[in-house]
Amino acid sequence: MNPTMDTEPPAAPAAPASGTAAPAAETILSVRGLRAGYAGGAPVLKGVSMDVRARAVTAIIGPSGCGKSTLIRCLNRLHEALPGAFCDGEVLLGGRNVLDWDPVLLRREVGMVFQRPNPFPTMSVFDNVAAGLTLNGERDRVKLAERVETSLRRAALWDEVKDKLRSPGVGLSGGQQQRLCIARALAVEPRVLLMDEPCSALDPIATARIEELLLEIKDQLTVVIVTHNMQQAARVSAHTAFMLSGELVEFGPTQGLFTKPSDKRTEDYITGRFG
């Protein structure tokens, strides 16, 4: 890894000229030869390469321990925060390798929602959503209030919490807490949102709300979701990656991967022969 950190991330790509449509299959993240693991152990990721399409949902599926979570944690450099962890290769965002960025600045561009809801326990609903904004220096209460409301609306939570903004975030239900965490991630307006099995701790009703939310925001934001639920991947994603033993076995349009996989291992997994 290049030890030199950039002081700021690259600017977002320029908007297309007036009257010109943005490319339908624009790539926002290019992963090239990504290896990751822990000192003294075998690599968890073994040279993964893939392109993530902009303004769409990409799902990552595979059996437990195949490297799914490690992959997305490398995309915003959370993997490196673990003792003894290493990561090398390229993850290109805006044409530059994020492995050379300042991690704090990177995470403004590439947000994360975890498996279990993790609202800040001592903060209100309002302050949970505003946390990233205040950390980045926003102090104008009017602007904060506007952004908090907008983010809660995008997370389909505003109507449920608009009268509870000063109540503790941990007082919400599990599904509401997860949508609160999504609102918190959306508030800083990232280009990419990573989601690591965001519904695994939720009941079916809360899961349906999260899936509805993904379908609503997919045209505005790039989402990469790790899921153990193949039906969920089929419902919400445009593209799906199948991983096995740290390798990317197959990656392509979701419908094609589920109905006519090109690799026998993919077929065996989605038909339940293993995993």
Residue, then its C-alpha position, 0 to 999 in steps of 0.5 A: m500500500n502506498p503510505t502517502m495519504d491524500t489530503e482530500p478525495p477527488a471531486a465527483p465526476a463532472a455532470p454530463a453536458s446539457g441534453t446529454a444523458a449519463p451513461a446507463a452502465e457508468t462504473i463508479l467503483s473498479v476493484r482490481g486484484l484486491r487481496a486482503g487478510y491478516a498477518g500470518g494467515a492465508p488471504v481472505l480475498k484472493g485477487v478479486s476484480m469487479d466493476v460496480r455500476a453507478r446508481a444501482v444496487t449490487a448484491i454480493i452473495g456466497p456461503s459464510g466465510c467466503g469473504k463477502s464482508t471483508l470485500i465491502r469493508c475494504l471498499n471504505r478501508l474499515h478492514e484495515a482498522l482490525p489488528g494485523a489486517f492487510c489489504d492491497g490491490e486497487v479500489l478506484l473511485g473517481g479514477r483514484n485508488v482509495l487505498d491511498w486516501d485519508p480514511v476519514l475523508l473516504r468514509r464521507e464518500v463511501g458510507m456503511v450500514f452494519q449488520r446490527p443497528n448501531p445508533f449512538p446510544t447517548m444521542s437523540v434521533f436528531d443528533n444521530v442523523a446530524a452526527g456526521l454533519t457536525l463532525n464535518g463542521e456544520r453548525d448552522r441549526v437551520k441547515l442541520a434541521e433541513r438535512v436531518e429531515t431530508s435524510l429521514r424522509r429518504a430513509a422512509l422514517w420521518d413520519e414515524v419519528k418527526d415527533k420524537l426527534r429529541s428522544p433517544g435513538v436507541g428507544l426506536s424499534g429494531g427496524q426503525q433503528q436500522r433506518l435511522c442508521i441509514a438516514r445517518a449515512l445518507a445525511v453526509e451525501p455519500r456517493v456509495l452506500l455499503m450495507d453488510e447484511p442490514c436485514s439479518a437481525l430484523d423481522p420480515i416486516a422491517t426487512a420489507r421496509i428496508e427493501e422498499l427503501l433500497l428500491e426507492i433510492k437505487d436511482q439516486l445512489t450506488v448501493v453494495i449490499v452483502t446478503h445471505n438471502m438469495q431471494q433478497a438479492a433477486r428482489v433488490s439488485a441489478h447485478t450480483a456477485f457470487m463469492l466462494s473461498g475468497e474468490l469472485v466466481e461469477f458477476g453479472p446481471t442478477q436475473g441472468l446469474f440466477t436463471k442461467p449461471s455460467d459457472k457450475r459452482t454458482e448453479d450448485y450454490i443457488t440451487g442449494r447443493f451446498g452453503 
